[in-house]
Amino acid sequence: MEAREYLERLKREVISHPTLTHPFLERFREEGADAEGVRTFAIQYYRHVRVSRLYLAALISNCREDEGLQLSLASILFDEYGELNPEETHPALYRRFLRALGLGEEEWEAPPTLPEIEAYIATHYELCRHPDVRLGLGAMGPASEWPVPPIYAKLCDGLRRAAGLDDAALEIFISHVTMDVEHARIMMEATAPYVADEEGQRRVREGALRSLNARRVMLDGLYRAVYREPVPLPGGSVRLARG
């Protein structure tokens, strides 16, 4: 199968993955959450957002022979770092959101990180540092850039409903709905040479599915923490593959 054709097929598989309709995302979009739940979400999701750039950095250091791929990843990383404006980096935008909720640094740093979020972080470091760069490409390309716009649109809807925040406070979420469309194009062009054969297709898909499954587990943890009740079936967790 040609690379472009394969990526289109993989995109359909990714977009139809259960993670994108996880009970947390659907309930949060429709109902929001109470004040305690919103604060819990905001604090815990920050633990994910503040390190997500580092997966790209790890992947760049891992693709030593492909300067073109390095440049593609670096262009996305440049956006993540707010085009080198320290007040516009993605963690800085997220802290703007936290402050709009009335949270201070001591409050957002104090609680322990949910184990499901720790697992997500560990999985992505593992994938992006793996000797086979195709695993990291699958995680940071198809499994990140395609799903993020619809996921963040749902989070935006829920936060507007629950907290009444304006667009300035929600910029970290709004920017991902629009910016990641271009990031997806960049990543797919960079990934295409790596899915030119069946083995490459298999490995990129493996990385993508491991990333999506890790995100699904993270959303399980957020559901339990935000709503203080079990995750309704069929959105329960799955076992994370390793290797």
C-alpha positions in Angstrom: 0.0 0.0 0.0 1.3 3.5 -0.9 2.3 5.7 2.0 -0.3 8.3 1.4 -3.1 5.8 1.1 -1.9 4.1 4.2 -1.9 7.3 6.2 -5.4 8.0 5.2 -6.5 4.6 6.4 -4.6 5.1 9.6 -6.3 8.4 10.1 -9.7 6.8 9.8 -8.7 4.2 12.4 -7.3 6.9 14.8 -10.4 9.2 14.5 -12.7 6.2 15.2 -10.7 5.1 18.2 -12.8 4.9 21.5 -10.5 7.4 23.1 -12.0 10.2 21.1 -15.5 9.4 22.5 -14.3 8.5 26.0 -17.0 9.0 28.7 -14.9 11.8 30.3 -14.9 13.8 27.1 -18.5 13.3 26.4 -19.7 14.1 29.9 -17.4 17.0 30.3 -18.6 18.5 27.0 -22.3 18.1 27.9 -22.3 18.8 31.6 -19.0 20.4 32.5 -18.2 19.6 36.2 -18.7 21.1 39.6 -16.1 23.6 40.9 -14.1 21.0 42.6 -14.1 18.8 39.5 -13.0 21.7 37.3 -10.1 22.5 39.6 -9.1 18.8 39.8 -9.1 18.6 36.0 -7.2 21.8 35.6 -4.4 20.8 38.0 -4.0 17.3 36.8 -4.1 18.1 33.1 -1.4 20.6 33.7 0.9 17.7 34.6 0.4 16.4 31.1 0.7 19.7 29.3 3.8 21.0 30.9 5.9 18.0 29.7 4.3 17.2 26.4 6.9 19.3 24.5 9.7 17.1 25.9 8.4 14.1 24.0 9.1 16.0 20.7 12.5 17.0 22.0 13.3 13.4 22.8 12.1 12.3 19.4 14.3 14.9 17.7 17.4 13.6 19.6 16.4 10.1 18.5 16.3 10.7 14.7 20.0 11.4 14.3 20.3 10.6 10.6 17.2 12.4 9.3 17.7 16.1 9.3 14.5 16.7 7.4 12.5 15.0 10.1 14.4 16.9 12.7 13.4 20.2 11.0 9.7 19.2 10.8 9.6 18.3 14.5 11.6 21.5 15.4 9.0 23.6 13.6 6.3 22.2 15.8 8.4 22.5 18.9 9.0 26.2 18.0 5.2 26.7 18.2 5.0 24.8 21.5 7.6 27.2 22.9 5.5 30.2 21.8 7.9 31.1 19.0 10.4 31.7 21.9 8.2 34.2 23.7 8.2 32.9 27.4 4.7 34.3 28.0 3.3 32.4 25.1 4.7 28.9 25.6 2.0 26.3 26.0 2.7 25.8 29.7 2.5 29.6 30.1 -0.8 29.7 28.3 -2.0 26.8 30.6 -0.9 28.7 33.7 -3.0 31.7 32.4 -6.0 29.3 32.4 -5.2 28.1 35.9 -5.0 31.7 37.2 -8.3 32.5 35.6 -9.8 29.7 37.8 -8.4 31.5 40.8 -5.6 28.9 41.3 -2.1 29.9 42.6 1.2 28.0 42.0 1.1 26.4 45.5 -2.4 25.0 44.7 -1.5 23.6 41.3 1.8 22.1 42.4 0.7 20.5 45.7 -1.5 17.6 44.8 0.2 14.3 43.7 -0.1 13.5 40.0 -2.7 10.8 39.1 -1.1 7.5 38.4 -2.9 7.3 35.0 -1.2 10.6 34.0 2.1 9.3 35.2 1.6 6.2 33.1 0.8 8.4 30.0 4.0 10.4 30.5 6.1 7.3 31.0 4.6 5.7 27.9 5.4 8.7 25.7 9.0 9.0 26.9 9.4 5.3 26.2 8.0 5.6 22.7 9.9 8.7 21.8 13.2 7.3 23.1 12.8 3.9 21.5 15.5 2.9 19.1 12.9 2.5 16.4 12.0 6.1 15.7 8.8 4.9 13.9 7.1 4.2 17.3 7.7 7.8 18.4 6.5 9.1 15.1 3.2 7.1 15.4 2.7 8.5 18.9 3.5 12.2 18.1 2.1 12.2 14.6 -1.1 10.2 14.0 -2.0 9.7 17.7 -1.4 13.3 18.7 -2.1 15.7 15.9 -5.2 14.1 14.5 -7.1 13.6 17.7 -6.2 16.7 19.6 -8.5 19.2 17.8 -11.7 17.3 18.5 -10.6 16.5 22.0 -9.7 20.1 22.9 -12.9 21.3 21.3 -14.8 19.2 23.8 -12.7 20.4 26.7 -13.4 24.0 25.6 -17.1 23.4 25.5 -17.1 21.9 29.0 -15.0 24.6 30.5 -17.1 27.4 29.0 -20.2 25.6 30.5 -18.7 24.9 33.9 -16.5 27.9 34.5 -17.8 30.7 32.2 -14.2 31.5 31.0 -13.5 33.8 28.1 -11.4 33.0 25.0 -8.3 34.6 26.5 -8.4 32.2 29.5 -9.0 29.3 27.2 -6.4 30.1 24.6 -4.3 27.0 25.4 -7.3 24.9 24.3 -8.5 27.0 21.5 -5.1 27.2 19.9 -4.9 23.4 19.7 -8.1 23.2 17.9 -6.7 25.4 15.1 -2.9 25.1 15.2 -2.8 21.3 15.3 -4.5 21.1 11.8 -1.2 22.6 10.4 0.8 20.4 12.8 -0.9 17.4 11.4 0.0 18.3 7.9 3.6 18.7 8.8 3.7 15.5 10.8 2.1 13.4 8.0 4.6 14.7 5.4 7.4 13.8 7.8 6.0 10.4 8.5 5.2 9.4 4.9 8.8 8.1 4.2 8.6 5.9 7.2 5.4 4.1 6.1 6.6 3.2 2.6 6.7 -0.5 3.4 4.6 -3.0 5.5 7.1 -3.0 8.4 7.1 0.7 8.7 3.3 0.8 8.6 3.1 -1.7 11.3 5.5 0.1 13.6 4.0 3.5 13.1 0.6 2.1 13.8 1.9 0.3 16.9 3.2 3.6 18.3 -0.1 5.4 17.5 -2.2 2.7 19.2 0.0 2.6 22.2 -0.3 6.4 22.6 -4.1 6.3 22.1 -4.5 3.5 24.7 -2.3 5.5 27.1 -4.5 8.6 26.6 -7.6 6.4 27.2 -6.2 5.3 30.5 -5.4 8.9 31.4 -9.0 9.9 30.6 -10.2 7.0 32.9 -8.2 8.6 35.7 -9.6 12.0 35.0 -13.1 10.7 35.0 -12.7 9.1 38.4 -10.9 12.1 39.9 -13.3 14.8 38.4 -16.6 13.0 38.9 -15.6 10.9 42.0 -17.3 7.8 40.5 -16.3 4.8 38.4 -15.8 5.1 34.7 -19.0 3.7 32.9 -18.5 0.9 30.5 -17.5 0.6 27.7 -15.0 3.4 28.3 -12.9 1.5 30.8 -9.2 1.3 30.7 -7.1 -1.0 28.6 -3.8 -2.6 29.3 -0.9 -0.6 28.0 1.4 -2.5 25.7 5.2 -2.4 26.2 8.1 -3.4 24.0 
